[in-house]
Amino acid sequence: MKPLSIPVTSDQLHSCVAIGNFDGVHLGHAVMLAALRQLAAEQGTQAVAVTFDPHPIAVLRPEFTPPILTTVEDRIELLRAAGADSVIVLPVTQSLLEMSAEKFFQSVIVDTFDAKGVVEGPNFRFGRDRRGDTAMLQKLCQRASLPCHIVSPVETNGQLISSSRIRELLCSRSLRRATELLGHPYRMTGVVRRGAGRGAGLGFPTANLADVATLLPAHGVYAGYTELDRRRYPVAVSIGPNPTFGEHREKIECHIDGFSGDLYDKVMKVDLLSEIRPLQSFDSIEILVKQIRQDVEMARLCQNAQEPDFSGPDGPTQPGVRDK
C-alpha cells in the first residue's frame, strides 16, 4: 500500500505518533502528549502529533460541523508547547474518510509514518464510519509489533474533559471553568475592521474584530490581553450587540488599554482571561462611560495579576504556554 501524499520529513519518520482532532488542545490532550513524549523517549525517537484539517465532520456532514476552538496555527503552537516535537496537519479528504479502519492503520501509521509507537485517547475512533476503536487499534498494533498506549480518561467532577464540554462552558458564560479545562487562555483571532467610531467618542477607542473563525463565547464583557509589537496590553472585550444604543448586530469590540496606533486590516489575537459582566443597557452615556472605566480597570487587574494556575486533575499544568 502506498504512503499518503503528505509532507513527512525524515526526522518525522520512525516516530511515535498521536492522532486526533486536538481541538482546543485541552488538559486531556496534554495528558496524551505527556504519554507520547514518554513513549518516544523509551523508543529513542521523536514525538509527533498528527491533527486533521478540516474537522472530518466538515467533509461528511457540513451542517453539523461544530465551531472550532483553535485555528490550525494555534493548534500547532499549543501541541508543540504541550510536548510534541513536531506537528503534522493531515488534510481530510473524502478518500481518507472512506478508508476502512484496517486500511487507515496500514496507510497512515505504518506506510506513511513507519511509526515506532502509538498513543491515543480513550475515545479514539478511526476508519470509515468510525468503526475502528481503541480495542481494534491495540490489536492492529500488536500484529505490527508496535507499542500502543491508550491513556485513561481525564475527568473533573466526574465529567470527561472534552472539546464539546468546553464549547458548552464557553456558550454559558463559564469562561473561567472552560479556561481551567483548556489549561491556557481561550484565544480569538480576527481582522481589525472599521466600526462606528462611537468608542473613540466616549474616550475608549476600540478595535473591532471580524472574521473570527473560532467559537465566540456567550455575549458579555471579558478581560483579556493582546500582544502588539512584542508588548502585552490589557484588553476589555465586548461580545454581542450594544443595547444602550439600540443595536442588535453582534460585534466584537476590544479596547486595548495603553495602546494607540493603526490596526485596521491587521490580524489581532486576543486571549481571554475572565468574564467581567453580562451585556446590559444603561440609562445614560455617563453611566455607560463609568461602567466602561470599571471594565478597563478590571482588565488591567487581570493582566497585572500573576499567571493563573490552570490546574488539572493532577495539579498545575502549563500556564502561559502561549508565551513560549
N, C-alpha and C positions, 0 to 999 in steps of 0.2 A: 504494500500500500504506500502511495506517495505521501510525503510530508505536506502539510498545508503551506500555501504560499504566503507566509508571514515572515517579516524580517527578524529572524532569530540569530543573534550574534554568536560567535564561537564561545564566548565566556558564559552564554546563557544555555548552551547545550550541556548535557550531562549534569543538570542541576536538580535540586529538589524544588518541586512546584506546588503551589496552592492556586486553585482555580475558583473563581466566583465573580459575582457582580461587584461585591465590596462597596455597595453604595453607602456613602456616609463614612466608611472606614471607622466603625464604632468599636466599643470595647470587646465585643465578641470577635470581631476581626483581629483586634490587637492580640488576643489570646492565640488565634490561629497563626499569626505572623511570628509570635514568640516560639511556638512549637515548630514552625517551619525553620526558623533560624537554628534551633537546637538540632533538628534532624540534618540540616545542611552541614552543621559543624561536625556531627558524627560521621557523615559521609564524605567530608572533606571537599565540599562543593558549594556553589552559590545557592542563595535562597531567592527564587524567582516567583513573583506574584503575577498571575495571569487574570486580567479583567476583561469584561466584554463591552463593546460599544457598537451599536446602541444596546439598550436592555433587550434581551430576547423577546419580551412581550411586545416591544415596539414593532417587531417584524411579524410576529404571529398574530397578535390582536391589538393593533394600534390604539383602538378605542379604549382599551383597558390599561394602557401604559401608565404606571404610577409616576408622579412627578419626582424627578431625581433630587437627591440630597447633595450631591457633589458633581461638579463638572469633571470631565476626564482629566484635565490638567491638575485640579486639586486632588483628585483621587490618587494620581500617580505620586504627587508630593506627600500625601498622608501615608500611603503604603510604604514608601521609602523611609519616612520618619518612624513608622511602626516596626521596621526591621528588614524589609525586602532589599536585597542588594540591587535588584532591578525589577522593572515592571514592564510587562508586555500587554498591549491592548489588542485583543483578538476581535477582528471585525466579524460582526454577526451577519450571516447571510442565510438565505433560505436553505441552501445546500448544507450548511453547517448544522442547522436545526433539524434537518431531515436525516442526519446520521443516526444509526442505531447506537445504543449505549456502548456496545462492543466496538463498533467502528470508531466512535468518538475516542474511546480509550486508546485504541491502536493508532489512529491517525494523529491525534493531538499529543497525548502523553508519551507514547512510545516513539512514533516515527518523527514527529516534529521536534520534540524536546530531548528525546533519548534520556528521559528523566531517570534520576537515581533514587528518587523517593517522592512520596506524595503526602500532603497534609490537607485535610478538608474539615469543614464544619459538620455538625451532626445532621443538618438538613440538606446536605448537598444532593442535588439531582442532576442528571446529565443524560444526553441522548434524546432521540425522538420521543415526544410526548412525556418527557421527564421520567422515562421508565427505569433509568439507572439510579440506584440509591447507594448509600454507603456500604451496605452489605455486598452488593454486586461489585463495587469498587474494590473492596478488600479482597474478594475472590479473584478478580482480574489482576490485581497487583501481586497476589500470591502466585498465580500462574506465571507471571512475568518476573518473579523473584525480585519484586520491588518492595521496599519497606513502605508501609502505609499507616499513617496515624490519623485517627478521627478524634478531634478534640471534643471534650464534654460540653454540654450546653452551658452557656454563661447566663445566669439569671440574677435578677434583683427583685426582691419582694415576691418571689415565686413566679415571676414572669420572665420569659426568654427575652434577652436583648436582641432586637431585630430592627431592620430599616423601617419596616411598616409600623412598628410601635413608636419609633422616633418621629415618623411623619404624623402620627396621631397626636403626639405630645406637642409638636410644633403648631398644629392646627387648633389646639385647645388652650393656647396661651400658657403652656408649661415649658417655656424655653429653658429655664434652669434645669429642669429634670431631663429634658432632651439633651442638653449640653453635658450633663453628667454621664449619660449613656453613650454619647459620642466619644467623650474623653478629650474634646477640643471644642473651641467655639464654632458655632454654626456660621458658615460663610455665604454671603450673597455677592455675586459678581454681575456687574451690569455696565452699561454705557451711559455716561452722563449726558442728558439731553436738556434743552431749554424748557423751563417751566413758565408759570405766570409771573414770576418775579416778586410775588407777594411777600415771601420770606425776607428778602432784602429790604423791602419797605418797612418791615417790622423790626429790622435790626438783626435778623437771624437768617442770612442768605443760605439757601440750600442747594445741594447738588441733587438733581432728580435722576434717579436710576431707572433705566429702561432696559428692555431685552434681557431680563434676568431669567436664566434657563432653569434654575433650581426652584424647589418648593418655596413659596412665600409663607412665612409664619402668619398666624392669625393677626387680624387688624389690631394695631396698638402702637404705642411708643416704646422704643427699645434703646438701651445703651449698648454702644459698641465702639469699635475703633477701626481706623484705616491707616495704611502706611503710604505716604506720599513723599517722594524724594528722600527715601531712607529714614524718614521720621514718622513716628506714630502719633496720631491725633485722636482724641476722643470724638465720638460721633453720637448725636442724638438722632434716631431714625424713626420716622413716622411712616407706618404702612397702612394704607387704606385711604378713603376719601377724607375731605376736610369738612366736617359737619358745620363748623362755625360759619363758613361761607356758603353753605348750601350746596356743596359739591358732592357728587355721587361717584365720580370716576376714581378708580383705585390708582394710587400713586405711591411711590417710594421716595420720600424726601429726607435728605441727610444733611443736617447741619454739622459741619466739621469745625470743631472748636479750635480757634487759634490759627486757622489756615485762610489765606487769601491768595487767589490765583485763578487762572482759567483752566477749568477741567472739561469744558464742553467737548463732546465726542470722544472722550478718553475713557478707557476701561478703568473701573474702580472696584476694588474689593473691600467689603465691609464685613468684619467679624462681629457677630452679636454676642453680648455677654449676659444681658439680663433684661427682662421686661420692666419698664418703668410704670406704665399705666395703660388702661384701655383708652381708645379714642373717645372724645366727648365734645359736645358743643358748649361754647362759652357765651355768656350773656353780653360780653363787651370785648373790644380789642384789648383794652387794658388788662383784663383778667387773663386773656389768652397770652399776652406777652409775659405776664408774671409767671404763668404756668410753664411757658417755653423756657424761661430763665431757669426755673427749677429743674426742668428736664435736662438742660445742658449741664447744670451743676451735678446732677446725678450721673450723667455720662462721664463727666470729669472724674468723679469719685470712683466709679467703676474702673476707669482706665488707670488711675493712680494707685488703686489697691494692688496688693500683691497678686501674682498669678493665682487664680482659683485652683484648689486641689480637686481636680476631676477624678474622684476615686471610684474605682470599680469594685466588684465584689471582693477582690483580693487586695484592696488597698490602692494607693495612688498609682496612676498610670502615667500618661505623658502630657502634663500641662504644657501649653506653649509649643506644641510640636510645629506650629506654623512658623515659629521663629528660626527653625533650623534651616 
